[in-house]
Every structure is written in structure tokens, then in C-alpha cells.
Amino acid sequence: MKRPLTFGLLLSALTVTGAVRGGHELPVYPSYYPHEIEIRTVAPDAAESLLKQSKIHAFLGDELRLSDSAPDQIAAVQSLGSLVIVRINPQSSHAKADATACAVTRAVARKISSSNPDVILHPYPITPLHGDYLHHVDLAEAAKSRVLSDTQIEPIIRDLKIKAANASAKRLLGTEQADPGPDWDVEIKQTSLAELVASAITVINGWLVPPVARSGWYQAYLVLHDAIDVGTEERVEADLQRIQSGDFNDPVDRINLERAVVTALVSECRQLVVGYTLKREYFSTEFSAGIENIAFDSLTGLNAAIFLRTVKLKDFPWNGWLRLGIDARPTSAWNPITGFSDQFGRLMWSSVGDPALLPSPYEETWMANRVSEIQATPP
């Protein structure tokens, strides 16, 4: 007697609720996180072939240059690659007067950007890819206008002895000017943003300390503070101490302090950021074997926790096997206290760590990973 009664109740419920359609799974899942992630070191010259064959889904590194035969199913994301820095030799005659030093810096900035399509002319240390750029956009535009308004370029360049500080800067100059000897006038340096951020951040039990190291104004301090005079350095350090200790009235006061720090750092032209490059990292978008739903960090690109927590494999509705290639071999210890400090290690920790908060991909703040803010009722 019980079975007919149960059947009747179910039938009545279906009749009341109306027709039920099936045939598809839920359209939204709480996470696309792969249940297996393979990370291996891949040389840049082998990465394109592996992407074409779908043996890796993405290549993390900035040295890959696709050939003309690369298929349309390979796409790229762009993040901040490096800062290009010009430094005048303190012993050079061009460093004696402020006006001369500024003219030299502007001439070299325009020469580098005109000769290298990869270098974006931007004579201000905070770029549009930094989360705090909007706080400095007026200062950045004014600095660019000053560089473009200077017409005395070629006469200055012809008389300069230009030196490359590292191999990447040597590619910007060419071999004929890369090593002028000990009596150089101007030094060109290309600083990787990934290395700069990594050098300023300590990972303690999965937390990034200090998170301010991801901000543009603090990176400007790291790059330029060693070339300012004593008086300027005292002002910068005092403002820096106020920011780090929270000695300000409101967010507007804090932003003004940050602007004051950067203004002091660029007040002299003897060492300036004159431009930046973009880093392009490639991934497969092949119809069935590729990936989609790509999120990345504006400073570190695909080597970010947000990428691994959003990427979706096309041949699986969720989960699946994600295969990644990276151009850096592991060199640091693998432990969650003070290890995972190299590129390979950070990618691995992003894969296995499960912190409550993640670095926001476009600024220095945090975003929720396993927590959410819920308003109590009643409050």
C-alpha cells in the first residue's frame, strides 16, 4: 500500500511544478580547478612545437618568439615585462648640470624607443599596468610631454659613450655601443619586473610580505632610491616611513605621500626609468585540446594563483589534466615557510597552496579565495 501512495505524491509534485527538462549538466561550477597539474621546464625553442602538438597547454616565460607558421590556435596574454633605466655616470661632464643631465636622459629615451619597437616610451616609473597608475597619470603624462618637446636629440646622441649594464640592455643598444670602456657617459639597464618583485617579497607560510611591493610607487623606490642625493633621500625615507606605519589621515593623504615619494625620486635626471617592455606568454586555444577562461596577473603574467584557479580545459567540463611549461629551472627549497622563492617554486606553490586570500591580479590588495564577507541578519 505504501508504494502507490509514494508514487502518487511524486506524480502530484511533478504536475504542480510543471515540465522538467534534462540532458545537460549544470552550466556553472564552483571551480574549474584541474585535479592534476604537470609543471616541467621547457626550453623556449621547444615550446612552440609542444604548443602546436597540444603537449603543453601554456608556456610561462618571455623568451618565446613564435614563427610565421604558428597556428591560429595559439594566443597570448600581455603583462609588464621590464623597466628600461638610464643612468648618467657621476664622473661624466654631462652629469654636472641638471639641465644637461635632463637633456641627455631625454635624448637617450627617445633614441631607445625609436630604435626598439618592443620598448614603449614612458619616462615615468609607474606604468599603465600598475594598479596605482591612475594616482599618477597626470605626472606621467607631463613627464612624457617634456621628453617629446625636446628637439636636440641627434647632436647629443652622437657625443655620448653609452654602456649596457646587462645582456638585455645590450640588445637594445647594439654591439657597436654596448662596451665603450671605463669612461662611459650613460648606462642602460633593463630590469625584469618579475625579478624585482621577487627580490622585494618574502613568502612566509604562503603570505606575501610586504604586499606593497606590488605597487608602482614602491617599485619606483626600489629602482631609483640609490641615485638620489642625501637631502632628497631623507625626505623620501621620511615619507616612506609614514606610509608603512600608517601615519596618514585618510586614503587621499596616503596617495599624496606616494606621489611625493615618486616626485622626489624623479626630480633629478641622473637616473630615470624611460620606458618599459611587455611580456607575452602563449597558450593553446585549440578547439578540443586547448584551454579557455584565462585570467592572469598584470605584473607576473600567467605565473599567478589566479590563472590556476580560473583556467578551464576545453575537453573537460571541469577538472582535467593541465600541462604547463616554464622557462626556469627550480633552484629554491620547496617548503611553505621560506621556500618556493624562484619562478618554478612560486608556480608550484600556487598549485598546491590553498590560502584564504590571493594577491589581486591588478593591484597590491588581496582578493577572497576561500572566504566571503556575509552581512549578519540581524546585524
SETOR-644603 format. One line per field, with one value per residue (C-alpha): residue number from 1; residue in three letters; x, y, z. Coordinates in nm, 4 decimals. Each point is the difference from the previous one (the first is absolute). Layout:
<recs>
pos <- (NUM,...)
code <- (ALA,...)
x <- (X,...)
y <- (Y,...)
z <- (Z,...)
</recs>
This chain:
<recs>
pos <- (1,2,3,4,5,6,7,8,9,10,11,12,13,14,15,16,17,18,19,20,21,22,23,24,25,26,27,28,29,30,31,32,33,34,35,36,37,38,39,40,41,42,43,44,45,46,47,48,49,50,51,52,53,54,55,56,57,58,59,60,61,62,63,64,65,66,67,68,69,70,71,72,73,74,75,76,77,78,79,80,81,82,83,84,85,86,87,88,89,90,91,92,93,94,95,96,97,98,99,100,101,102,103,104,105,106,107,108,109,110,111,112,113,114,115,116,117,118,119,120,121,122,123,124,125,126,127,128,129,130,131,132,133,134,135,136,137,138,139,140,141,142,143,144,145,146,147,148,149,150,151,152,153,154,155,156,157,158,159,160,161,162,163,164,165,166,167,168,169,170,171,172,173,174,175,176,177,178,179,180,181,182,183,184,185,186,187,188,189,190,191,192,193,194,195,196,197,198,199,200,201,202,203,204,205,206,207,208,209,210,211,212,213,214,215,216,217,218,219,220,221,222,223,224,225,226,227,228,229,230,231,232,233,234,235,236,237,238,239,240,241,242,243,244,245,246,247,248,249,250,251,252,253,254,255,256,257,258,259,260,261,262,263,264,265,266,267,268,269,270,271,272,273,274,275,276,277,278,279,280,281,282,283,284,285,286,287,288,289,290,291,292,293,294,295,296,297,298,299,300,301,302,303,304,305,306,307,308,309,310,311,312,313,314,315,316,317,318,319,320,321,322,323,324,325,326,327,328,329,330,331,332,333,334,335,336,337,338,339,340,341,342,343,344,345,346,347,348,349,350,351,352,353,354,355,356,357,358,359,360,361,362,363,364,365,366,367,368,369,370,371,372,373,374,375,376,377,378,379)
code <- (MET,LYS,ARG,PRO,LEU,THR,PHE,GLY,LEU,LEU,LEU,SER,ALA,LEU,THR,VAL,THR,GLY,ALA,VAL,ARG,GLY,GLY,HIS,GLU,LEU,PRO,VAL,TYR,PRO,SER,TYR,TYR,PRO,HIS,GLU,ILE,GLU,ILE,ARG,THR,VAL,ALA,PRO,ASP,ALA,ALA,GLU,SER,LEU,LEU,LYS,GLN,SER,LYS,ILE,HIS,ALA,PHE,LEU,GLY,ASP,GLU,LEU,ARG,LEU,SER,ASP,SER,ALA,PRO,ASP,GLN,ILE,ALA,ALA,VAL,GLN,SER,LEU,GLY,SER,LEU,VAL,ILE,VAL,ARG,ILE,ASN,PRO,GLN,SER,SER,HIS,ALA,LYS,ALA,ASP,ALA,THR,ALA,CYS,ALA,VAL,THR,ARG,ALA,VAL,ALA,ARG,LYS,ILE,SER,SER,SER,ASN,PRO,ASP,VAL,ILE,LEU,HIS,PRO,TYR,PRO,ILE,THR,PRO,LEU,HIS,GLY,ASP,TYR,LEU,HIS,HIS,VAL,ASP,LEU,ALA,GLU,ALA,ALA,LYS,SER,ARG,VAL,LEU,SER,ASP,THR,GLN,ILE,GLU,PRO,ILE,ILE,ARG,ASP,LEU,LYS,ILE,LYS,ALA,ALA,ASN,ALA,SER,ALA,LYS,ARG,LEU,LEU,GLY,THR,GLU,GLN,ALA,ASP,PRO,GLY,PRO,ASP,TRP,ASP,VAL,GLU,ILE,LYS,GLN,THR,SER,LEU,ALA,GLU,LEU,VAL,ALA,SER,ALA,ILE,THR,VAL,ILE,ASN,GLY,TRP,LEU,VAL,PRO,PRO,VAL,ALA,ARG,SER,GLY,TRP,TYR,GLN,ALA,TYR,LEU,VAL,LEU,HIS,ASP,ALA,ILE,ASP,VAL,GLY,THR,GLU,GLU,ARG,VAL,GLU,ALA,ASP,LEU,GLN,ARG,ILE,GLN,SER,GLY,ASP,PHE,ASN,ASP,PRO,VAL,ASP,ARG,ILE,ASN,LEU,GLU,ARG,ALA,VAL,VAL,THR,ALA,LEU,VAL,SER,GLU,CYS,ARG,GLN,LEU,VAL,VAL,GLY,TYR,THR,LEU,LYS,ARG,GLU,TYR,PHE,SER,THR,GLU,PHE,SER,ALA,GLY,ILE,GLU,ASN,ILE,ALA,PHE,ASP,SER,LEU,THR,GLY,LEU,ASN,ALA,ALA,ILE,PHE,LEU,ARG,THR,VAL,LYS,LEU,LYS,ASP,PHE,PRO,TRP,ASN,GLY,TRP,LEU,ARG,LEU,GLY,ILE,ASP,ALA,ARG,PRO,THR,SER,ALA,TRP,ASN,PRO,ILE,THR,GLY,PHE,SER,ASP,GLN,PHE,GLY,ARG,LEU,MET,TRP,SER,SER,VAL,GLY,ASP,PRO,ALA,LEU,LEU,PRO,SER,PRO,TYR,GLU,GLU,THR,TRP,MET,ALA,ASN,ARG,VAL,SER,GLU,ILE,GLN,ALA,THR,PRO,PRO)
x <- (0.0000,0.2873,0.1471,-0.3091,-0.0338,0.3610,-0.0345,-0.3150,0.1726,0.2905,-0.2351,-0.1947,0.3222,0.1048,-0.3415,0.0133,0.3528,-0.0473,0.2206,0.3590,0.2676,0.3239,0.2941,0.2640,0.2087,0.0020,0.1299,0.2094,0.2370,0.1569,0.3510,0.1771,0.3079,0.1869,0.0392,0.3465,0.2545,0.3265,0.2792,0.3221,0.2935,-0.0111,0.2561,-0.1525,0.1088,-0.2012,-0.3100,-0.1628,0.0079,-0.1480,-0.2787,-0.0777,-0.0244,-0.2080,0.2607,-0.0029,-0.2934,0.2048,0.3616,0.1008,0.2977,0.0848,0.2612,-0.2355,-0.0230,-0.2564,0.0905,-0.2063,-0.1423,-0.1540,-0.3660,-0.2910,-0.0794,0.2863,-0.0889,0.1887,-0.0484,0.2032,0.1408,0.2709,0.3361,0.2782,0.0910,0.2644,0.2210,0.2502,0.2799,0.2561,0.3544,0.0623,0.3511,-0.1251,-0.0057,-0.3675,-0.0844,0.1245,-0.3061,-0.3629,-0.1077,0.2713,-0.0809,-0.3688,0.0757,0.2224,-0.2601,-0.2761,0.2153,0.0930,-0.3640,-0.1217,0.2873,-0.0646,-0.3757,0.0415,0.2569,-0.1803,-0.3682,-0.0290,0.0817,-0.2944,0.1107,-0.1181,0.2361,-0.1709,0.0566,-0.3696,-0.1551,-0.3638,0.0330,0.0519,-0.3090,0.0795,0.0646,-0.3188,0.1441,0.2961,-0.1380,0.0323,0.3655,0.0733,-0.1571,0.1914,0.3288,-0.0687,-0.0843,0.3341,0.1881,-0.1861,0.0374,0.3819,0.1262,0.3774,0.0352,0.2524,0.2810,-0.0121,-0.0122,0.3018,0.2234,-0.1041,0.1840,-0.2783,0.0477,-0.2261,-0.0358,-0.1262,-0.0601,-0.3594,0.1084,0.2759,-0.2663,-0.1618,0.3197,0.1697,0.3571,0.1650,-0.0873,-0.0452,0.3525,0.1632,0.2557,0.0440,-0.0686,-0.3676,-0.2591,-0.3304,-0.0945,-0.3106,-0.1533,-0.3016,-0.1552,-0.2395,-0.3178,-0.0340,0.3495,-0.0567,-0.3238,0.1514,0.3008,-0.2237,-0.2480,0.0491,-0.2425,-0.0808,-0.2368,-0.1563,-0.0472,0.1769,0.1842,-0.0208,-0.2896,0.0934,0.2891,-0.2550,-0.0798,0.1575,0.1163,0.1901,0.1620,0.1083,0.1667,0.1823,0.1320,0.0926,0.0739,0.3732,0.0713,-0.1601,0.1924,0.0074,-0.2612,-0.2483,0.0635,-0.0899,-0.3328,-0.0770,0.0825,-0.2153,-0.3008,0.0639,-0.0019,-0.3316,-0.1609,0.1226,-0.0973,-0.3449,0.0799,-0.2531,-0.3531,-0.1893,0.0562,0.0428,0.2804,0.1667,-0.0197,0.1511,0.2886,0.0581,-0.0031,0.2489,0.2343,-0.0010,0.0291,0.3115,0.1485,-0.0365,0.0911,0.3545,0.0696,0.3169,-0.1891,-0.3460,-0.2379,-0.0506,-0.2227,-0.1246,-0.0494,-0.2840,0.0273,-0.2021,-0.0843,-0.1699,-0.2685,-0.1946,-0.3566,-0.0435,-0.3664,0.0120,0.3521,0.0475,-0.0954,-0.2322,-0.1236,0.3521,0.0729,0.3490,0.1934,0.0964,0.3520,0.0778,-0.2110,-0.1098,0.2217,-0.2767,-0.2464,-0.2910,0.0955,-0.0069,-0.3337,-0.1806,0.1464,-0.2353,0.0950,-0.2207,-0.0198,-0.1308,-0.3029,0.2057,0.3206,0.2257,0.3759,0.1768,0.3505,0.2232,0.3493,0.2215,0.3363,0.1573,0.1567,-0.0756,0.2739,-0.1661,-0.1053,-0.3519,-0.1619,-0.2884,0.1926,0.2775,0.0327,-0.1648,0.1855,0.0956,-0.2245,-0.0487,-0.0629,-0.2562,-0.1951,0.0109,-0.1168,-0.2841,-0.1011,0.0135,-0.0633,-0.3542,0.0129,-0.3130,0.1068,0.1834,0.1934,-0.2330,0.1139,-0.0052,0.1008,0.1769,-0.3077,-0.1438,-0.2981,-0.2059,0.0802,-0.1758,-0.1701,-0.2851,-0.1463,-0.3533,-0.2253,-0.1538,-0.3802,-0.0765,0.3292)
y <- (0.0000,0.2378,-0.0144,0.1273,0.2792,0.1095,-0.0124,0.2087,0.2665,0.0240,0.0187,0.2791,0.1931,-0.0280,0.1120,0.3110,0.1061,-0.0395,-0.1599,-0.0975,0.0186,-0.1974,-0.0985,0.2504,0.0376,0.3131,0.2953,0.1438,-0.1821,0.1438,-0.0493,-0.1247,-0.0893,-0.2879,-0.3154,-0.0593,0.2680,-0.0904,0.2597,-0.0593,0.2076,0.0590,0.1797,0.2915,-0.1500,-0.3166,0.1677,0.0920,-0.3593,-0.1276,0.2598,-0.0969,-0.3670,0.0827,-0.1692,0.3090,0.2362,0.3122,0.1179,0.2330,0.2103,0.3076,-0.1421,-0.1822,0.1519,-0.1695,-0.0796,0.1070,-0.3524,0.0139,-0.1054,0.2281,-0.2196,0.1547,0.3218,0.2221,0.2102,0.3150,0.1109,0.2413,-0.1384,0.2387,0.3592,0.1747,0.2214,0.2675,0.0987,0.2764,-0.0609,0.2352,0.0585,0.1009,0.3651,-0.0477,-0.0550,0.3359,0.2153,-0.1025,0.1407,-0.1939,-0.3224,0.0310,0.0711,-0.3089,-0.2236,0.1198,-0.0471,-0.3569,-0.0826,0.1072,-0.1746,-0.3324,0.0058,0.0969,-0.2747,-0.2752,-0.0634,-0.2154,0.2956,0.2267,0.3572,0.0805,0.2256,-0.0663,-0.3016,-0.0887,-0.1531,-0.0503,-0.3637,0.0982,0.0068,0.3484,0.1610,0.2106,0.1743,0.1154,0.0356,0.3806,-0.0176,-0.2718,0.1971,0.3131,-0.1931,-0.1418,0.3447,0.1347,-0.2770,0.0443,0.3786,-0.0144,0.0325,-0.0242,-0.3764,-0.0961,0.2434,-0.1291,-0.3675,0.0261,0.1201,-0.2570,-0.3160,-0.2415,-0.3132,-0.3045,-0.1169,-0.3490,-0.2288,0.1106,0.3654,-0.0925,-0.1189,0.3433,0.1832,-0.2290,-0.1250,0.3165,0.2061,-0.2636,0.0140,0.3451,-0.0641,0.1545,0.3593,-0.0561,0.2783,-0.1853,-0.3496,-0.1833,-0.2684,-0.2224,-0.1222,-0.2941,0.0724,-0.3625,0.0057,0.3413,-0.1077,-0.3333,0.1713,0.2275,-0.2633,-0.2662,-0.2922,-0.0971,-0.2940,0.0827,0.3742,0.2675,0.2500,0.2893,0.0150,0.3651,-0.1338,-0.0533,0.3722,0.2285,0.2694,-0.2518,-0.1596,0.3503,0.0329,-0.3329,0.0989,0.3657,0.0709,-0.0825,0.2932,0.2925,0.2496,-0.0033,0.2708,-0.1602,-0.3408,0.1292,0.1352,-0.3223,-0.2195,0.2170,-0.0275,-0.3725,-0.0482,0.1853,-0.2173,-0.3279,0.0920,0.1296,0.3545,0.1719,0.1321,-0.1647,-0.1705,0.3375,0.0883,-0.3363,0.0480,0.3471,-0.1478,-0.2614,0.2709,0.2017,-0.3010,-0.0555,0.3727,0.0182,-0.3114,0.1459,0.3577,-0.0550,-0.1381,-0.1882,-0.3290,-0.0429,-0.2621,0.0926,-0.2821,-0.3528,-0.3231,-0.2488,-0.3699,-0.2312,-0.3490,-0.2456,-0.2617,-0.2419,0.0838,-0.3119,-0.1016,-0.3098,-0.0259,0.3652,0.2142,0.2964,0.2354,0.1432,0.2379,0.1359,0.2479,0.3379,-0.0278,-0.3735,-0.1168,-0.3637,-0.0808,0.0914,-0.1806,0.1650,-0.1745,-0.3480,0.0673,0.1229,-0.1853,-0.2561,-0.2887,-0.0207,-0.3800,-0.0187,0.1829,0.0327,-0.1369,-0.1927,-0.0108,0.3344,-0.0122,0.3075,0.0815,0.2579,0.1405,-0.0024,-0.2960,-0.0476,0.1412,0.0757,-0.2241,-0.1423,0.0788,0.2307,0.2010,0.1799,-0.2092,0.0100,0.3253,-0.0545,0.0072,-0.3774,-0.0140,0.2806,-0.1764,-0.3250,0.1699,0.1651,-0.3517,-0.1760,0.2878,0.0887,0.3362,0.1801,0.3107,0.0414,0.2987,0.2108,-0.0297,0.3756,0.1679,-0.0474,-0.1064,-0.3472,-0.1822,-0.2756,-0.3622,-0.2071,0.2755,0.2419,0.2965,-0.0766,0.2531,-0.1491,0.0152,0.1645,0.1967)
z <- (0.0000,0.0628,-0.3515,-0.1873,0.2567,-0.0530,-0.3761,0.0219,0.2093,-0.2458,-0.2945,0.1678,0.0650,-0.3628,-0.1132,0.2195,-0.0943,-0.3724,-0.2657,0.0857,-0.2717,0.0151,-0.2126,0.1204,0.3109,0.2126,-0.2082,0.2844,0.2320,0.3156,-0.1418,-0.3121,0.2023,-0.1705,0.2081,-0.1461,-0.0956,-0.1704,0.0083,-0.1914,-0.1132,-0.3753,-0.2147,-0.1961,-0.3339,0.0767,0.1422,-0.3320,-0.1234,0.3269,-0.0190,-0.3598,0.0974,0.3102,0.2190,0.2214,0.0482,0.0792,0.0119,0.2809,-0.1019,-0.2061,-0.2382,-0.2364,-0.3479,-0.2237,-0.3595,-0.2977,-0.0226,0.3482,-0.0170,0.0814,0.3007,0.2001,0.1832,0.2433,0.3114,0.0679,0.3331,0.1093,-0.1059,0.0990,0.0768,-0.2109,0.2158,-0.1049,0.2396,-0.0579,0.1189,0.2974,-0.1380,-0.3431,-0.1023,-0.0900,0.3691,0.1259,-0.0767,0.0470,-0.3368,-0.1846,0.1839,-0.0867,-0.3671,-0.0185,0.1672,-0.2314,-0.3084,0.0975,0.0847,-0.3430,-0.1757,0.1743,-0.0636,-0.3655,-0.0625,0.1924,-0.0784,0.3128,0.2263,0.0839,0.0682,0.3523,0.1992,0.3324,0.2283,0.0416,-0.3121,-0.1077,0.1088,0.3634,0.2181,0.1336,-0.3405,0.0172,0.3055,-0.2114,-0.3528,-0.0059,0.1088,-0.2561,-0.2866,0.0981,0.0030,-0.3457,-0.1373,0.1241,-0.1793,-0.3280,0.0037,0.0055,-0.3591,0.0601,-0.0402,-0.2666,0.0989,0.3580,-0.0966,-0.2322,0.2834,0.2594,0.1031,0.0911,0.2082,0.0426,0.3612,-0.0882,-0.2963,-0.0523,-0.0151,-0.2451,-0.2433,0.0200,-0.0910,-0.2496,0.0231,-0.1293,0.3085,0.2672,0.1482,-0.0290,0.2746,0.3457,-0.1077,-0.0878,0.0206,0.0169,0.1163,-0.1204,0.2211,-0.0550,0.3272,-0.0036,0.1938,0.1058,0.1500,0.1596,0.1680,0.1070,0.1576,0.2064,0.1186,0.2646,0.0046,0.3602,0.0339,-0.3357,0.0675,-0.2010,0.2183,-0.0611,-0.2502,-0.0647,-0.2102,-0.2793,-0.0191,-0.2572,0.2409,0.2148,-0.3051,-0.1051,0.3400,-0.0421,-0.3422,0.0523,0.3677,-0.0234,-0.2350,0.1833,0.2127,0.3799,0.0523,-0.2384,0.1529,0.3459,-0.1257,-0.1847,0.2993,0.2289,-0.2342,-0.0434,0.3775,0.0293,-0.2674,0.1450,0.3558,-0.0971,0.1089,-0.2265,0.0413,-0.2860,-0.3388,-0.1717,0.2406,-0.0673,-0.3773,0.0300,0.2001,-0.2710,-0.2677,0.2044,0.0217,-0.3772,-0.0752,0.2166,-0.1647,-0.3517,0.0933,-0.1269,-0.3463,0.0868,0.0270,-0.1473,-0.1313,-0.3665,-0.1244,0.0448,-0.1921,-0.0052,0.0708,-0.2258,0.1199,-0.2320,0.0484,-0.2185,-0.1019,-0.2166,-0.0277,0.2185,0.1444,0.0949,0.2985,0.0565,0.2735,0.0406,0.2871,0.0677,0.2113,-0.1491,0.1516,0.0047,-0.2936,0.0064,0.2984,0.2423,0.2224,-0.1809,-0.3264,0.1512,0.1721,-0.3081,-0.3000,-0.1519,-0.2263,-0.3074,-0.0099,0.3593,0.1423,0.3185,0.1519,-0.2413,-0.0609,-0.0441,-0.1500,0.0348,-0.1246,0.1694,-0.1108,0.3495,0.1772,0.3717,0.2228,0.3360,0.2860,-0.0157,0.3307,0.0957,0.2615,-0.1883,-0.3152,-0.3434,-0.0670,-0.3665,-0.3077,-0.0075,0.3743,-0.0044,-0.2731,0.1974,0.3200,-0.1909,-0.1057,0.3378,0.2433,0.0964,0.1831,0.1083,-0.1960,-0.3311,-0.1370,-0.2103,-0.3640,-0.0670,0.3264,0.3317,0.1980,0.0670,-0.1451,0.1575,-0.0844,0.2684,0.2021,-0.0646,0.1860,0.1163,0.1696,0.3117,0.0379,0.2322,-0.0082)
</recs>
